[in-house]
Structure formats: structure tokens, C-alpha cells
Amino acid sequence: MDSRIALIGIVVENIESAEKINAILHEYGEYIIGRMGVPYHKRQIFVISVVLDAPNDVISALSGKLGMLPHVSTKTVYSKLPASQAQE
């Protein structure tokens, strides 16, 4: 199955969601290239960026699971790189 490069941006408005987020990300660990979390104390939120190399359905499933969590918003951006080129 063709894979794509994608970035999932996650905004966490309540730290209590962190444990569930980490559990979900752990499930998809084989597809994660890297992740970065930034706390924004002034607004009491946390911003997480997750970079993936995965099939479309895996990316959608991960983004959907994260977005269904309370106090969590996600947005996914896909690379324009053709899927066949991404695997070279």
C-alpha cells in the first residue's frame, strides 16, 4: 500500500488529555517519523506536531482518533510528493 508524508497538528486545551494522546500515538509508533510538543503557558495549551510516513487510511484513522478526544483539536496536512516517490 502506498504511503504518504503527513503532518498532524494537535492543539491540547486540557492536560488531562495527554495520557490518552500518548497512548494513541504509541499505537501508531511504527509510522511516526518524529514529534515535537510545545507548551504555551500564557494560554494554558499545548501544541504537538507529529510527522508520519503512512498509508492514507492510517493517517486518517490516527487524526480521527485524536480529534475525537475531549479538549483536543487536530488538522492534517499532506505532502504533495507522489506516493510512489515517497518510498524511494
C-alpha positions as CSV (number, residue, x, y, z in Angstrom):
1,M,0.0,0.0,0.0
2,D,1.3,3.5,-0.9
3,S,2.3,5.7,1.9
4,R,2.3,9.5,2.2
5,I,4.2,12.0,4.3
6,A,1.8,14.0,6.5
7,L,1.9,16.3,9.5
8,I,-0.8,16.2,12.1
9,G,-1.0,19.4,14.2
10,I,-2.6,18.9,17.6
11,V,-3.8,21.6,20.0
12,V,-4.5,20.3,23.5
13,E,-6.6,22.6,25.7
14,N,-6.6,20.4,28.8
15,I,-3.5,18.5,30.1
16,E,-5.8,15.7,31.3
17,S,-6.0,14.5,27.6
18,A,-2.2,14.0,27.4
19,E,-2.3,10.4,28.6
20,K,-4.9,9.4,26.0
21,I,-3.0,11.2,23.3
22,N,0.3,9.5,24.2
23,A,-1.5,6.1,24.2
24,I,-2.9,6.7,20.7
25,L,0.4,7.9,19.4
26,H,2.1,4.8,20.8
27,E,-0.3,2.6,18.8
28,Y,0.9,4.3,15.6
29,G,4.6,4.5,16.6
30,E,5.8,2.5,13.6
31,Y,4.5,5.3,11.2
32,I,5.8,8.2,13.2
33,I,8.9,9.9,11.9
34,G,9.1,12.5,14.7
35,R,7.1,14.6,17.0
36,M,7.5,17.8,18.9
37,G,5.5,19.2,21.7
38,V,5.4,22.9,22.8
39,P,3.7,24.1,25.9
40,Y,2.2,27.6,25.6
41,H,1.9,28.6,29.3
42,K,0.4,32.0,28.6
43,R,-2.7,30.4,27.0
44,Q,-2.5,27.2,29.0
45,I,-2.5,25.0,25.9
46,F,0.0,22.5,24.4
47,V,0.8,22.2,20.7
48,I,2.1,18.9,19.3
49,S,3.3,18.3,15.8
50,V,3.5,14.7,14.5
51,V,5.2,13.8,11.2
52,L,4.1,10.5,9.6
53,D,5.0,8.3,6.7
54,A,1.9,6.1,6.4
55,P,-0.9,5.0,4.2
56,N,-3.8,7.4,3.9
57,D,-6.2,5.3,5.9
58,V,-3.7,5.1,8.8
59,I,-3.2,8.9,8.8
60,S,-6.9,9.5,8.7
61,A,-7.6,6.9,11.5
62,L,-4.9,8.5,13.8
63,S,-6.1,12.0,13.1
64,G,-9.7,11.0,13.7
65,K,-9.0,9.2,17.0
66,L,-7.1,12.2,18.3
67,G,-9.7,14.7,17.2
68,M,-12.4,12.7,19.0
69,L,-10.7,13.3,22.4
70,P,-12.3,16.0,24.5
71,H,-10.4,19.3,24.5
72,V,-8.2,18.2,21.5
73,S,-8.2,19.7,18.0
74,T,-6.3,18.3,15.0
75,K,-5.5,19.3,11.5
76,T,-3.7,17.2,9.0
77,V,-1.5,18.4,6.1
78,Y,-0.4,16.0,3.4
79,S,2.7,16.3,1.3
80,K,2.3,16.9,-2.4
81,L,5.1,14.4,-3.0
82,P,3.7,11.5,-5.1
83,A,3.2,8.4,-3.0
84,S,5.4,6.3,-5.3
85,Q,8.3,8.8,-4.9
86,A,7.9,8.9,-1.1
87,Q,9.0,5.2,-0.9
88,E,12.3,5.6,-2.8
